[in-house]
Each structure stands twice: as C-alpha cells, then as structure tokens.
Amino acid sequence: MTTPVLHSYIAGRWFGHTPAQTLRSAVNGTPVAATHAEAIDFGEALAHGRQAVGALLQLDFQQRAARLKALAKYLMERKETLYAWSAHTGATRSDSWIDIEGGIGTLFAYASLGTNELPSGNLWHEGPVVPLGKQGRFAGTHILVPRGGVAVHINAFNFPVWGLLEKFAPTFLAGMPCIGKPATATSYLTQALVRLIVDSGLLPEGSLQLVIGGTGDLLDRLEGPDVVTFTGSADTAAKLRAHPNLVRQSVPFNAEADSLNCAILAPDVTPDDEEFDLYVKEVVREMTVKAGQKCTAIRRALVPRRHLDAVAERLRARLARVVVGDPALEAVRMGALASHAQVRDVSERVAVLREGAEVVWDGGPGFAPLGDGTADGAFMAPVLLFSRDPHRHDAVHDVEAFGPVSTLLPYDELDEALALAARGRGSLVGTLVTRDPQIAARAIPVAAAWHGRLLVLDREAAPESTGHGSPLPHLKHGGPGRAGGGEELGGLRAVKHYLQRTAVQGSPTMLAAVSGEYVRGAARLETDVHPFRRYFEDLRIGESLLTHRRTVTEADIVAFGGISGDYFYMHFDEIAAKESPFGQRIAHGYFVAPEIFITA
C-alpha cells in the first residue's frame, strides 16, 4: 500500500507530490503519511496572504464572526474524519475530544464573542475618550484597526487541531490572513483539518495557508505589519524570538512555551479530606491525559512533608490501575506518545531527573502496552518521581520530561511551597488545592507573579471544574518567563494581538466621525423625526431630538407609585431624600422614560 504524501496549501493550491519523511503511527509503527520533498516558495505564500487582506476586509467584524460560526458547524458535522486521523497520534478518544472538539468549540466561542461584543465595520473604538483641553474642544482616544499583514502560526505536535484553531479564530476575526505551520510528527491531522476548511468554501481565499515541513526563509521575508506566534519548547522560542529579521523589523512575536507547572496541596488539607483525593486525581489525570504531552501538565507536585507518604501511596495505587496501550481498546486509559523520538527524548530527561530523585512508580520491569502490534508503538509507562531535597535538586525546576512524568516535592511551610513554585521561573498554570479561603487569599497573589493562570480547587468547585490543564477561550493562556512571556486566548484580548492600536486626537466632532460613536461635545444633527420611527441603517451618529417639555408634579409621582407598586424612599420619603445627592424627591425613571422613548 502506497503511503499518502501530505500537501501544503499555498497560494490557493495543494502543493507537493514527492515523498520525503515518513510519518508513522504512534500506536503500531506503520506508515501513516509522508511529508513532501518539494520546496515552498514563501515569497509567493506571503504575497498571496497580503493580497487576501482586501477580501477579508470586505467582511466586517460581525460578518467574520458569522463565518467562524458557520465553519464551526461545518467541522463539527465532519469531526469523525478528524477522529480517524487522530487515532494515529496515539491519542485516546477522550484525548482527541480535547483536541478536536475543543478546537471547534474555540471557533464557536470566538464567533459568539465577535457577534456579541464587536462593532460592525473594521474599526474598533477601544476608548475611553479623554478630554485634553479645558473648553472641551480637544480630546483623545484609542482605536484598533486591522494590521494589514500576515500572521505566521508555528504549532506544536501535541494538539494538531486545537493548536491551529485557537490561533486562527482570533486572527480571522481581526481580519488578518494566516499561514499555519504544524509540527511535522502529527501534521497529517492538521492537513486533514485544513482540507475540510478549504472544502467548506466559507473563507475568502488566502485566509488560511498550510505549510508541511520546514519554514525555509519565511521568517526572513516578514515585515512590520506581520505577526509570528509559536507554541513549543522554551529553547526554540528563545531562538525564534532572537531571529534577526524579526528583531530588525520589530515583528510582534508571541510565544507559548513548555513550563514546569506545579500543583500545591495546601497544609490545611488532611488525608481524610475530600480535597486530598481531588489532588491525587488531578495529578494522575495530568500525567495520563494525552500521555502527559501537554504544555499545561503538572510536572511538580508539591505536598506537605507530613503527608508525603500518604500522597505517594494513593498516587501509586491510581497509577497502577491506568491501562496503557492501543487507544482503540475500550480498557485503555492512556495511549502512546506522538513518536519514538518523543519516547527517547522523555526517557533521556527522566534519566536526568533521576540523578536527584527516587522512583515512586514507573510501571515496573513487566510493563507492556495492551494491544496487538503495540510493541512497535511509542509507549511508555507513567513515571512518578520523588525529590527528597527539592531545594538542591535543580533539574526538577529546569528539566521538563514532556510525557507522563511528574515529581513529588515535599515542603514544610506554605511560604516554602510558594518559593519552590517560583523556581520554575515562569509557568503557564498552577493549582492550589485547599479548603481554607485565607490560604487562597494569601497564596494566590504571591504565585500569580510567576503564573499565567491559577486554579484554586476545593470540593465546591470540583463538580464543575474544567481542570488544571485545560486552557479556555475566555481566559488567558500563556505565562511569564520560561513559559514564553506571551498571551493567547483570553476572550477578545487575543483579537487585539492582531490589530493595530492607534491614539487619535481631535475635536469631539472629529473623534465621533472616526470612532463611529457619539462623543460628548460633538456637533449634533437636529431632527424632528423620533429615532424609533427610523430604520437602524438610516440613523446617523449625533442625531438629536428635543422632546416637548413636561413638568412632573408630586401628584404624578404618587399616582405612578400607586400603579407600579414602587414606593422607594427616593420617591416618597421627603426627609430621607434630602440626604441624597438630589436633595429632594425624584420621579420614577420608568415614568420619565416613556416621555422620551415612546412615540405615538
């Protein structure tokens, strides 16, 4: 059987036919696909992307949000195609759900955010308007507009679908074309996704291009309006950030890098508490979901020294029940790593960690994955280590084994735990498991300086908790320091990364014209027609209607109170009303409003 050759999608056509690198199933080692050998003309790719800006901006924020929603529906109806490809990555069905439906869900989320919160047109008035003169004739504000460049998204191997879609959604919403470059090991799944997107016909041509293989001279060709995002190792992020052309052209660079995330079992939690078991479950889940190949996985489990043995025993017991093997088998709970190269890399890093740590669990000498053909797969057992002296064991705070690996770190006082957490030099996420709100109030502000996201887990939150390792569309994903120093997602914050923020100064009338919003002090357009008698598209910013004069009497207030049942003191208590900012009784808002807003 001939191994299919993957194609890049460049300048509106599928490109590449000669096989190069063979990509094998993580489950049984059989060939799945091959990359193409043909070189990509990145000059053509960028030119095509830049030409697509005009087509994208023929749609406004609202229309692009509608396209995202339609695309999400289209992909959801065809998700089984993606699940079939995802099985080759070693992922279980639940692992693939995070990647596939989590990615599609992100499209839905940004479609909703765009529809509900963004204006029509392609200018977003960020505001607020700030007076800059004493007479109110000069003011300033901020606007956000499309950058006019191309976004280059370089992704990791662990989430081939979600990784592209979570970057594409805010980029497209901002009106910016993008070029996606997935990690080679699992690029066959990303290609399947992009084929579905292209076949949908929902996007203007040039909105999305796909690179299979290396980036060649792509970064050398970028300019100031372009953007580069990267998800992957901290070492690679550091190299890309220092790319001479990106530095010279001041191309924005956003990195989301691996990090040594931690979970702290607070000192108030005892082995008899429900939170104790929640902690154990969370650590095991983060070790085994996606075979631990998550940039948000728990690498350092900090526990009070007096509870170390109890935690270790419960972790060992749960890990012993984890069945590793072919994800197609119902009994299997943890699949394979993405490739044999990844197994070697993780094993080498575990060896480094073991120089200052002891093994609590590693599957034992009899470990064997379940399923036919799995002997040729990229499997390894979960590995739980114990660092007896985490203050002197530097590797545990510096070396990440990107697989089903975590290390227990004992501590004596909460401040010590927070200091150990900070030794990671910047993390995507941290979890604090506690029953005590005072501990949370004390610990979170300290830990926040080194973390992009923090989860406080207790029995109240547990039933609805999305877990330590799950980034969410509405919350920031990214972290300081080693974690890359970047930000993704976070609701509409992500869209702003792909827009240009510009300060605008002028008269209120000019600012109103630019921003599309009325600015106090701007010229008014007097009209005799009530706005409720006009179609929305016929309304003009600054239109003003002066209604007839109406004197509200005490009798009106009393009568309306009797009809509405609203006897609030501001309407009826003369003495109390005198102490208010108004100094006297006032009319009901619902009595005054109809005089202004309702027309016969």
C-alpha positions in Angstrom: 0.0 0.0 0.0 1.4 3.4 -1.0 1.9 5.9 1.8 0.0 9.1 1.1 2.0 12.2 0.6 0.9 15.3 2.6 0.4 18.5 0.7 1.0 22.1 1.7 -1.8 24.6 0.8 -0.1 27.6 -0.7 -1.5 30.4 -2.9 -4.8 28.6 -3.4 -3.5 25.2 -4.5 -2.4 22.0 -2.9 1.3 21.6 -3.3 3.8 18.7 -3.1 3.9 15.1 -4.5 7.3 13.6 -3.9 7.6 11.8 -0.5 10.3 12.8 1.9 10.0 12.0 5.6 7.7 9.0 6.5 5.4 9.6 9.5 4.5 6.5 11.4 1.6 5.6 13.6 2.4 6.1 17.3 0.3 3.0 18.1 2.0 0.3 15.9 4.7 2.0 13.9 3.0 1.5 10.5 3.4 4.3 7.9 0.6 6.9 8.0 1.8 9.6 5.7 4.9 11.2 4.3 5.9 14.9 4.0 6.6 16.3 0.6 10.1 17.0 -0.7 9.3 20.0 -2.9 10.5 23.4 -1.6 7.9 26.0 -0.9 8.1 29.5 -2.4 7.4 31.5 0.7 7.6 34.8 -1.2 4.6 33.6 -3.2 2.8 32.5 0.0 3.3 35.8 1.7 2.2 37.7 -1.5 -0.9 35.7 -1.6 -1.6 36.3 2.0 -1.2 40.0 1.6 -3.5 40.1 -1.4 -6.1 38.3 0.7 -6.3 41.2 3.2 -8.6 43.1 0.9 -11.0 40.2 0.6 -11.0 39.6 4.3 -11.8 43.3 5.0 -14.7 43.2 2.6 -16.3 41.4 5.5 -16.6 43.3 8.8 -16.2 42.0 12.4 -19.8 40.8 12.5 -19.6 39.0 9.2 -16.3 37.3 10.0 -17.9 36.2 13.3 -20.7 34.7 11.3 -18.3 32.8 9.0 -16.5 31.4 12.1 -19.8 30.1 13.4 -20.6 28.5 10.1 -17.2 26.9 9.9 -17.5 25.5 13.4 -20.8 23.9 12.5 -19.3 22.5 9.3 -16.4 21.0 11.1 -18.5 19.6 13.9 -20.6 17.7 11.3 -17.4 16.1 9.9 -15.5 15.6 13.1 -15.2 11.8 12.7 -12.8 12.3 9.8 -10.5 14.1 12.2 -11.0 11.4 14.9 -9.9 8.7 12.5 -6.6 10.6 11.8 -6.2 11.4 15.4 -6.0 7.8 16.4 -2.6 7.5 14.7 -1.2 10.1 17.1 -1.6 7.7 20.0 -4.5 9.7 21.5 -7.5 8.0 23.1 -11.0 9.1 22.1 -11.2 11.4 25.2 -7.7 12.8 24.3 -8.9 13.5 20.8 -12.0 15.1 22.1 -9.9 17.8 23.8 -8.0 18.5 20.6 -10.8 18.2 18.0 -14.0 19.4 19.7 -12.0 21.7 22.0 -10.7 23.3 18.9 -14.1 23.6 17.2 -15.5 24.8 20.5 -13.0 27.7 20.4 -14.3 28.7 16.9 -17.8 28.8 18.4 -16.6 30.8 21.3 -14.9 33.5 19.2 -17.9 33.6 16.9 -20.1 34.4 19.9 -17.6 36.9 21.2 -17.5 38.7 17.9 -21.2 38.7 17.4 -22.0 40.0 20.9 -19.1 42.4 21.6 -17.6 43.7 18.4 -18.9 46.5 16.3 -19.8 46.4 12.6 -17.2 47.7 10.3 -13.4 47.2 10.7 -12.7 49.8 13.3 -12.9 49.0 17.0 -13.2 52.1 19.3 -11.3 50.9 22.4 -11.7 54.2 24.2 -12.3 55.8 26.6 -12.4 59.4 25.2 -10.1 61.6 27.4 -10.6 65.4 27.5 -7.3 67.1 26.6 -8.4 70.8 26.8 -10.2 73.0 29.3 -13.0 74.0 27.0 -14.0 70.5 25.9 -12.9 71.2 22.3 -9.9 68.8 22.2 -9.8 65.2 23.2 -8.1 61.9 22.5 -9.0 58.2 22.3 -7.7 54.8 21.1 -8.8 52.8 18.1 -8.0 49.3 16.9 -7.7 48.6 13.2 -6.5 45.6 11.0 -2.7 45.5 10.7 -2.7 44.7 7.0 -0.1 41.9 7.4 0.0 38.1 7.6 0.2 36.0 10.8 2.5 33.0 10.9 1.4 30.4 13.4 4.0 27.8 14.3 2.5 25.0 16.3 3.5 22.0 18.5 2.8 18.3 17.8 0.5 17.6 20.8 -2.7 19.4 19.7 -2.8 19.4 15.8 -6.4 20.7 15.6 -6.9 22.9 18.7 -3.4 24.4 18.3 -4.2 25.8 14.8 -7.9 26.7 15.5 -7.2 28.6 18.8 -4.8 30.8 16.9 -6.8 31.0 13.7 -10.1 32.1 15.3 -8.9 35.5 16.7 -6.7 36.1 13.7 -9.5 35.7 11.3 -11.9 37.7 13.5 -9.3 40.5 13.4 -9.2 40.4 9.6 -5.7 39.0 9.2 -4.8 36.1 6.9 -2.6 33.4 8.4 -0.1 30.8 7.5 -0.2 27.7 9.7 2.9 25.5 10.2 2.1 22.4 12.3 4.8 20.2 13.9 5.8 17.5 11.4 5.2 14.5 13.6 1.4 14.9 13.6 0.9 17.2 10.6 -1.3 14.6 8.8 -4.1 15.5 11.3 -3.7 19.3 10.7 -3.7 18.7 6.9 -7.0 16.8 7.3 -8.4 19.8 9.2 -7.2 22.3 6.6 -8.7 20.2 3.8 -12.1 20.4 5.5 -11.8 24.1 6.0 -10.8 24.7 2.3 -13.5 22.4 1.0 -16.1 24.3 3.1 -15.8 27.3 0.8 -16.6 29.5 3.8 -13.4 31.6 3.9 -12.1 34.2 1.5 -9.3 32.7 -0.5 -5.9 33.3 1.2 -7.4 33.5 4.7 -5.5 30.3 5.6 -2.5 28.6 4.1 -0.7 25.5 5.3 3.0 24.6 5.4 4.0 21.0 5.7 7.7 20.7 6.6 10.2 23.5 7.4 9.7 27.2 7.3 12.6 27.8 5.0 13.2 31.6 4.5 9.6 32.5 5.6 10.7 34.4 8.7 13.4 36.3 6.7 10.6 37.7 4.5 8.3 39.1 7.2 7.7 42.8 7.7 6.4 45.1 10.4 2.7 44.5 9.9 3.1 40.8 10.2 2.8 38.7 13.4 4.5 35.5 14.5 3.2 33.1 17.1 4.9 30.0 18.4 3.9 27.1 20.6 6.6 24.6 21.6 9.8 24.3 23.6 11.3 27.2 25.6 14.6 26.7 23.8 13.1 27.0 20.3 11.0 30.0 21.4 14.2 31.8 22.6 15.9 31.2 19.2 12.9 32.4 17.2 12.5 35.5 19.4 16.0 36.5 18.5 15.6 35.9 14.8 17.5 38.8 13.1 14.7 39.8 10.7 12.0 39.7 13.4 14.2 41.9 15.6 15.1 44.3 12.8 11.5 44.7 11.5 10.0 44.7 15.0 7.7 41.9 14.1 5.4 41.1 17.1 6.3 37.6 18.4 4.1 35.7 20.8 5.4 32.5 22.4 3.6 29.9 24.5 6.4 27.6 25.7 6.6 24.5 27.8 6.9 25.1 31.6 7.3 23.3 34.8 3.8 23.7 36.1 3.0 22.8 39.7 0.1 21.7 41.9 0.3 22.6 45.6 -1.5 20.6 48.2 -2.1 23.2 50.9 -1.1 22.5 54.5 -4.7 22.6 55.8 -5.7 19.5 53.8 -5.5 16.2 55.5 -5.8 12.6 54.1 -9.4 12.4 55.4 -10.5 15.5 53.4 -12.2 15.3 50.0 -9.6 17.8 48.7 -6.9 15.2 49.3 -8.4 12.8 46.8 -9.1 15.7 44.4 -5.4 16.5 44.5 -4.4 12.9 43.7 -6.9 12.6 40.9 -5.7 15.9 39.3 -2.1 14.8 39.4 -2.8 11.4 37.8 -5.1 13.0 35.2 -2.5 15.5 34.1 0.1 12.7 33.9 -2.0 10.4 31.7 -4.3 12.7 29.5 -2.5 12.9 26.1 0.1 10.7 27.7 1.3 13.8 29.6 2.1 15.6 26.4 0.5 18.9 27.4 2.3 22.2 28.0 0.0 22.7 31.0 0.6 19.3 32.6 1.6 19.1 36.3 5.4 18.4 36.4 5.9 19.3 40.1 3.5 18.1 42.8 4.2 20.0 46.0 2.9 18.3 49.1 3.3 18.9 52.9 6.2 16.6 54.1 4.0 15.1 56.8 1.6 13.8 54.1 4.2 12.8 51.6 3.8 9.0 52.2 0.0 9.1 52.0 0.1 11.1 48.8 2.7 8.8 47.2 0.7 5.7 48.2 -2.5 7.0 46.7 -0.8 8.1 43.5 0.9 4.8 43.2 -2.4 3.0 43.6 -4.2 5.1 41.0 -1.3 4.8 38.5 -1.2 1.1 38.9 -4.8 1.0 37.6 -4.0 3.0 34.4 -4.1 0.7 31.4 -1.6 1.8 28.7 -2.0 0.6 25.2 -3.9 0.8 21.9 -6.4 3.7 22.3 -8.9 1.7 20.2 -9.3 -0.7 23.0 -12.1 0.1 25.5 -10.0 -0.8 28.5 -7.1 1.6 27.6 -6.9 4.8 29.6 -3.6 6.1 28.3 -2.3 6.0 24.8 1.1 6.4 23.1 3.5 9.3 22.9 3.5 11.0 19.5 6.6 9.3 18.2 9.6 7.1 19.1 11.7 10.2 19.0 9.5 11.7 21.7 9.8 8.5 23.8 13.6 8.8 23.6 13.6 12.4 24.5 11.3 11.8 27.5 13.4 8.9 28.7 16.6 10.9 28.5 15.1 13.7 30.5 13.7 11.2 33.1 17.3 9.9 33.5 18.5 13.4 34.2 15.7 13.9 36.8 16.5 10.6 38.5 20.0 11.8 39.3 18.4 13.7 42.2 15.2 11.8 42.6 13.8 8.3 43.5 11.3 6.3 41.5 7.8 6.0 43.1 6.2 4.4 40.1 7.4 3.5 36.6 5.3 0.5 35.6 7.9 -2.0 36.7 10.0 -4.4 34.6 6.9 -6.2 33.4 5.3 -3.2 31.7 3.9 -3.9 28.3 1.2 -1.9 26.4 -2.1 -3.6 25.7 -3.0 -4.5 22.2 -1.7 -6.2 19.0 1.3 -4.5 17.4 1.9 -2.1 20.2 5.4 -3.5 20.7 6.3 -1.2 17.8 4.4 1.7 19.2 5.7 4.8 21.1 4.5 3.7 24.5 5.9 4.3 28.0 4.5 3.8 31.5 3.7 6.8 33.7 6.7 7.8 35.8 6.3 9.3 39.2 9.5 10.5 41.0 10.2 11.9 44.4 12.8 14.6 45.1 14.0 14.3 48.7 15.7 17.7 48.6 13.9 20.0 46.1 15.9 23.0 47.1 19.2 21.4 45.9 17.7 19.3 43.1 18.0 22.0 40.3 16.9 19.7 37.5 13.4 19.3 38.8 12.9 23.0 38.3 14.6 23.2 35.0 14.2 20.0 33.0 10.8 19.1 31.6 10.1 15.5 30.6 7.3 16.2 28.1 5.4 13.0 28.7 3.6 11.1 31.5 6.1 12.3 34.2 5.7 14.2 37.4 7.8 14.6 40.5 6.8 14.9 44.2 8.4 17.8 46.1 7.9 17.9 49.9 7.7 21.2 51.8 7.2 22.2 55.4 5.6 25.7 55.2 3.4 27.4 52.7 5.9 30.1 52.0 8.4 27.4 51.2 6.0 25.8 48.7 5.5 29.2 47.0 9.2 29.7 46.8 9.6 26.2 45.2 6.8 27.0 42.7 8.7 30.2 41.7 11.8 28.1 41.0 10.1 27.1 37.7 10.9 30.7 36.5 7.5 31.2 34.9 4.7 28.7 34.3 1.5 28.5 32.3 -0.6 27.3 35.1 -0.5 26.3 38.8 -3.1 24.7 41.0 -3.7 25.2 44.7 -5.8 22.6 46.5 -7.2 24.0 49.8 -10.2 24.2 52.0 -9.2 27.5 53.5 -10.1 30.8 51.8 -7.5 32.5 53.9 -4.8 30.3 52.5 -6.0 31.0 49.0 -6.1 34.8 49.7 -2.5 34.6 50.9 -1.0 32.3 48.3 -2.6 33.3 45.0 -1.3 36.9 44.9 2.3 35.6 45.5 2.0 32.8 43.0 0.4 35.0 40.4 3.7 36.8 39.7 5.1 33.6 38.2 1.9 32.1 36.6 -0.3 32.9 33.6 -3.3 31.0 35.1 -4.1 29.7 38.6 -6.8 27.2 39.7 -8.0 27.1 43.3 -9.6 23.7 43.7 -11.8 22.6 46.5 -14.9 20.4 46.9 -17.2 23.2 46.0 -15.5 23.9 42.6 -14.7 20.3 41.8 -18.0 19.2 40.2 -17.8 22.0 37.6 -14.0 22.4 37.4 -12.5 22.2 33.9 -9.3 21.0 35.5 -5.7 22.2 35.9 -4.6 21.6 32.3 -7.4 22.9 30.2 -7.0 26.4 28.6 -10.3 28.1 28.0 -11.3 30.5 25.2 -12.4 33.2 27.6 -9.3 33.0 29.9 -5.7 34.0 29.1 -3.4 31.1 28.1 0.3 31.9 28.4 2.8 32.6 31.2 5.8 34.8 32.2 9.4 33.9 32.0 10.2 30.4 30.8 6.6 29.9 29.7 7.3 32.3 26.9 6.0 35.6 28.2 3.1 35.6 25.7 -0.7 35.5 25.8 -3.2 33.6 23.8 -7.0 33.3 24.1 -8.4 35.4 26.9 -11.6 36.3 25.1 -11.2 39.4 22.9 -7.8 40.1 24.3 -6.5 37.6 21.7 -8.1 39.6 18.8 -6.3 42.7 19.9 -2.9 41.0 19.3 -3.7 41.1 15.5 -4.9 44.7 15.4 -3.0 47.9 15.5 -3.8 50.2 18.4 -3.6 53.9 17.5 -4.2 57.0 19.6 -6.3 59.6 17.8 -6.6 63.3 18.9 -9.0 65.9 17.7 -12.2 67.8 18.3 -15.2 65.8 19.7 -16.9 66.1 16.3 -13.9 64.6 14.5 -13.5 61.8 17.1 -17.1 60.9 16.8 -16.8 60.7 13.0 -13.7 58.5 13.3 -14.9 56.2 16.0 -18.5 55.8 14.9 -19.7 56.7 18.4 -21.1 59.9 19.8 -18.5 61.9 21.8 -19.7 64.4 24.3 -19.3 67.9 22.9 -19.6 66.8 19.3 -21.9 68.6 16.9 -25.4 67.4 17.0 -27.7 66.7 14.0 -31.1 68.1 14.9 -34.1 66.2 13.6 -37.8 66.3 14.1 -38.2 62.5 13.5 -38.2 60.3 16.5 -35.4 57.7 16.2 -37.8 54.9 16.9 -39.5 55.8 13.6 -36.4 55.3 11.6 -34.6 52.2 10.3 -31.3 51.4 12.0 -29.3 51.9 8.8 -30.8 55.4 8.4 -29.6 56.6 11.8 -26.6 58.9 11.9 -24.2 59.3 14.8 -25.0 62.5 16.6 -28.7 62.8 15.7 -30.6 64.7 18.4 -34.3 65.0 19.1 -35.6 67.6 21.5 -38.9 66.4 23.1 -41.6 68.6 24.4 -41.4 70.0 27.9 -43.2 68.1 30.7 -43.4 69.2 34.3 -43.5 66.2 36.7 -45.6 67.0 39.8 -45.9 65.4 43.2 -49.3 64.1 42.1 -47.6 62.3 39.1 -45.1 60.6 41.4 -47.8 59.5 43.9 -50.0 58.2 41.1 -47.3 56.3 39.4 -46.1 54.8 42.7 -49.6 53.5 43.2 -49.8 52.0 39.8 -46.3 50.5 39.8 -46.0 49.5 43.4 -42.7 51.3 43.6 -42.6 53.1 46.9 -38.8 53.5 47.1 -37.8 56.2 49.6 -36.3 58.5 46.9 -39.8 58.9 45.5 -41.8 59.1 48.8 -39.7 59.9 51.8 -39.1 63.7 51.8 -36.7 63.6 54.8 -34.5 60.8 53.6 -34.5 62.2 50.0 -33.0 65.4 51.3 -29.9 63.5 52.4 -29.4 62.2 48.9 -27.2 63.9 46.2 -30.5 65.1 44.6 -31.6 66.9 47.8 -35.3 66.2 47.1 -37.8 63.5 46.0 -37.4 62.4 42.4 -39.7 61.0 39.7 -39.7 57.3 38.8 -37.3 56.5 35.9 -40.0 54.4 34.3 -42.4 57.3 34.4 -39.9 59.7 32.7 -38.6 57.3 30.1 -41.8 56.8 28.1 -42.0 60.6 27.6 -38.6 60.4 25.8 -38.5 57.0 24.2 -42.1 56.2 23.2 -43.8 57.9 20.4 -47.4 57.6 19.4 
